[in-house]
Amino acid sequence: MDHKDVIIIGGGAAGFFAAINIAESNPDLQVSILEKSSKVLQKVKVSGGGRCNVTHACFDPKDLVSYYPRGEKELLGPFHSFMTGDTIEWFEKKGIELKVEEDLRMFPVTNSSQTIIDCFQSSAEKAGVEILLNQNVHHIKIAEKGFEIETKTGRFRSEKLLITTGGNSKMWELIKGLNHTIVDPVPSLFTFKIKDELLQNIPGISVPNALISIKNSKYSAQGPVLVTHWGLSGPAVLKLSSLAALELADKDYDFEIALNWINSTKEETDERLWQYKKQNPKKKVGIRSPYSEISRRLWENMLTRAHVDRDQNWSDLSKKHIESLSLVLTETSLSVKGKTTFKEEFVTAGGVDLKEINFKRFESRLHSNLYFAGEVLNIDGLTGGFNFQNAWTGGYIAARAISTI
Ligand SMILES: Cc1cc2nc3c(=O)[nH]c(=O)nc-3n(C[C@H](O)[C@H](O)[C@H](O)COP(=O)(O)OP(=O)(O)OC[C@H]3O[C@@H](n4cnc5c(N)ncnc54)[C@H](O)[C@@H]3O)c2cc1C
């Protein structure tokens, strides 16, 4: 049996961040990462469309937690110890500059996730972290003084164990074997499959500020919406998929949404349309929409949906026409039948029950010296760098607890 001081299962974002922090702050500890595949940091590699959205430029812990549909309450304390500013500083100390984009997402200035991978790999090597590849952990036992861990080719023993295996079902089964509760995993951050004439032939068209709600539920989200070949995507859709992840899984992704394309009330819209009609009596309805944010092609589809002839003049529109147009603009009903993956980022909602974790240390409340960080916990955020921030924060705090013997 191979004896180590600290074993980290999972060579991903949280695992590497923790390993480097432990080894740097306590060089006396032998830190080993057991990674099941032949390569580490594979999700970091593909993250943010290959650019790695490291964090989000939000600097108030109370604001930051509001981006986590699961973990909001539990992350507040940890963010007071380590959050965005600390992440930026941590990377800066390693010579990596991050930049903020207009939507507040933060990326390495190189626009390449390889920069983050290189940083982690060289820092781990420098700090003496041992990385053992092709070590798929299939057995964990609580021993008298620590843990016994088995892979196909190795048997290990460690005093402290940190599990950072992300959204991995087999590992959740092993964790259940340690008497921890696992909240059933379901996908989060996905786009909606919709077949509807209104969305036909206009992929690529977007609106900047829509309000999208799931009918007969409390869930709604505001922001840009993008029409795709298969339905709807964009920040508001992704946000809604995250907020309602559990409920939508329950419905087997078969549900109705109401889309307010202009995020305006029906009354305001009625008024605007009547005013437009008054001011532009001789204009053809199909020429352009009274709303600059509604592109002509989308407007044409809206006219069809509202049974309004695009060659009519505005002066010819009846009260019924205005009413139907106003309804299409503010209350379009669409049937969602399925989901598709958002390629830039997706996560799993569910994981180790947060009630069983001491968030001052990211340590199990059931077994001392057993720690969890990252997506293995029932924590997930919206798209925009929040999921990595969770991995950095958990990795850092677990590392601090582990390295202070
Ligand atoms: C395509 C994509 C793009 C993304 N982009 C972003 C982004 O830009 N910004 C952002 O904030 N978030 C992003 N995310 C989410 C983010 O990648 C995850 O939240 C984050 O990687 C979680 O870190 P982690 O360390 O918990 O898990 P991971 O990074 O998934 O690491 C888990 C590691 O554990 C290993 N492992 C699993 N089981 C075992 C086992 N039994 N034995 C040994 N090893 C095991 C895995 O092989 C893996 O290496 C993206 C996700 C995806 C899928």
The ligand as an SDF file (V2000), in Angstrom:
LIG
                    3D

 53 58  0  0  0  0  0  0  0  0999 V2000
  -17.8740   22.3140  -22.3130 C   0  0  0  0  0  0  0  0  0  0  0  0
  -17.8030   22.9740  -20.9550 C   0  0  0  0  0  0  0  0  0  0  0  0
  -17.3670   24.2790  -20.8740 C   0  0  0  0  0  0  0  0  0  0  0  0
  -17.3080   24.9170  -19.6220 C   0  0  0  0  0  0  0  0  0  0  0  0
  -16.8810   26.2160  -19.5600 N   0  0  0  0  0  0  0  0  0  0  0  0
  -16.8530   26.8520  -18.3620 C   0  0  0  0  0  0  0  0  0  0  0  0
  -16.3660   28.1850  -18.2590 C   0  0  0  0  0  0  0  0  0  0  0  0
  -15.8840   28.7710  -19.2370 O   0  0  0  0  0  0  0  0  0  0  0  0
  -16.4320   28.7900  -17.0410 N   0  0  0  0  0  0  0  0  0  0  0  0
  -16.8920   28.1450  -15.9210 C   0  0  0  0  0  0  0  0  0  0  0  0
  -16.9180   28.7520  -14.8420 O   0  0  0  0  0  0  0  0  0  0  0  0
  -17.2970   26.8550  -15.9870 N   0  0  0  0  0  0  0  0  0  0  0  0
  -17.2630   26.1970  -17.1630 C   0  0  0  0  0  0  0  0  0  0  0  0
  -17.6860   24.8920  -17.2200 N   0  0  0  0  0  0  0  0  0  0  0  0
  -18.0020   24.2100  -15.9760 C   0  0  0  0  0  0  0  0  0  0  0  0
  -16.6650   23.8030  -15.3010 C   0  0  0  0  0  0  0  0  0  0  0  0
  -15.8370   23.1880  -16.2710 O   0  0  0  0  0  0  0  0  0  0  0  0
  -16.8850   22.8660  -14.1360 C   0  0  0  0  0  0  0  0  0  0  0  0
  -17.8140   23.4170  -13.2420 O   0  0  0  0  0  0  0  0  0  0  0  0
  -15.5440   22.6300  -13.4240 C   0  0  0  0  0  0  0  0  0  0  0  0
  -14.6240   22.0280  -14.3010 O   0  0  0  0  0  0  0  0  0  0  0  0
  -15.7440   21.7840  -12.1940 C   0  0  0  0  0  0  0  0  0  0  0  0
  -14.4780   21.5230  -11.6540 O   0  0  0  0  0  0  0  0  0  0  0  0
  -14.2330   20.1910  -10.8350 P   0  0  0  0  0  0  0  0  0  0  0  0
  -12.7910   20.1770  -10.4700 O   0  0  0  0  0  0  0  0  0  0  0  0
  -15.2380   20.0630   -9.7850 O   0  0  0  0  0  0  0  0  0  0  0  0
  -14.5230   19.0160  -11.8610 O   0  0  0  0  0  0  0  0  0  0  0  0
  -13.7690   18.6630  -13.2320 P   0  0  0  0  0  0  0  0  0  0  0  0
  -13.0180   19.8270  -13.7460 O   0  0  0  0  0  0  0  0  0  0  0  0
  -14.8070   18.0280  -14.0750 O   0  0  0  0  0  0  0  0  0  0  0  0
  -12.7030   17.5650  -12.7950 O   0  0  0  0  0  0  0  0  0  0  0  0
  -13.0570   16.3040  -12.3160 C   0  0  0  0  0  0  0  0  0  0  0  0
  -11.9040   15.3560  -12.5640 C   0  0  0  0  0  0  0  0  0  0  0  0
  -12.1150   14.1640  -11.8290 O   0  0  0  0  0  0  0  0  0  0  0  0
  -11.7610   13.0580  -12.6260 C   0  0  0  0  0  0  0  0  0  0  0  0
  -12.4630   11.8860  -12.0940 N   0  0  0  0  0  0  0  0  0  0  0  0
  -13.7940   11.6320  -12.1210 C   0  0  0  0  0  0  0  0  0  0  0  0
  -14.0370   10.4400  -11.5300 N   0  0  0  0  0  0  0  0  0  0  0  0
  -12.8670    9.9340  -11.1250 C   0  0  0  0  0  0  0  0  0  0  0  0
  -12.4790    8.7550  -10.4670 C   0  0  0  0  0  0  0  0  0  0  0  0
  -13.3590    7.8120  -10.1120 N   0  0  0  0  0  0  0  0  0  0  0  0
  -11.1620    8.5460  -10.1880 N   0  0  0  0  0  0  0  0  0  0  0  0
  -10.2500    9.4660  -10.5400 C   0  0  0  0  0  0  0  0  0  0  0  0
  -10.5630   10.6150  -11.1710 N   0  0  0  0  0  0  0  0  0  0  0  0
  -11.8410   10.8530  -11.4740 C   0  0  0  0  0  0  0  0  0  0  0  0
  -12.2120   13.4770  -14.0200 C   0  0  0  0  0  0  0  0  0  0  0  0
  -11.5810   12.7220  -15.0270 O   0  0  0  0  0  0  0  0  0  0  0  0
  -11.7980   14.9450  -14.0220 C   0  0  0  0  0  0  0  0  0  0  0  0
  -10.4720   15.1150  -14.4500 O   0  0  0  0  0  0  0  0  0  0  0  0
  -17.7160   24.2310  -18.4510 C   0  0  0  0  0  0  0  0  0  0  0  0
  -18.1500   22.9030  -18.5470 C   0  0  0  0  0  0  0  0  0  0  0  0
  -18.1870   22.2790  -19.7810 C   0  0  0  0  0  0  0  0  0  0  0  0
  -18.6430   20.8500  -19.8620 C   0  0  0  0  0  0  0  0  0  0  0  0
  1  2  1  0
  2  3  1  0
  2 52  2  0
  3  4  2  0
  4  5  1  0
  4 50  1  0
  5  6  2  0
  6  7  1  0
  6 13  1  0
  7  8  2  0
  7  9  1  0
  9 10  1  0
 10 11  2  0
 10 12  1  0
 12 13  2  0
 13 14  1  0
 14 15  1  0
 14 50  1  0
 15 16  1  0
 16 17  1  0
 16 18  1  0
 18 19  1  0
 18 20  1  0
 20 21  1  0
 20 22  1  0
 22 23  1  0
 23 24  1  0
 24 25  2  0
 24 26  1  0
 24 27  1  0
 27 28  1  0
 28 29  2  0
 28 30  1  0
 28 31  1  0
 31 32  1  0
 32 33  1  0
 33 34  1  0
 33 48  1  0
 34 35  1  0
 35 36  1  0
 35 46  1  0
 36 37  1  0
 36 45  1  0
 37 38  2  0
 38 39  1  0
 39 40  1  0
 39 45  2  0
 40 41  1  0
 40 42  2  0
 42 43  1  0
 43 44  2  0
 44 45  1  0
 46 47  1  0
 46 48  1  0
 48 49  1  0
 50 51  2  0
 51 52  1  0
 52 53  1  0
M  END
$$$$
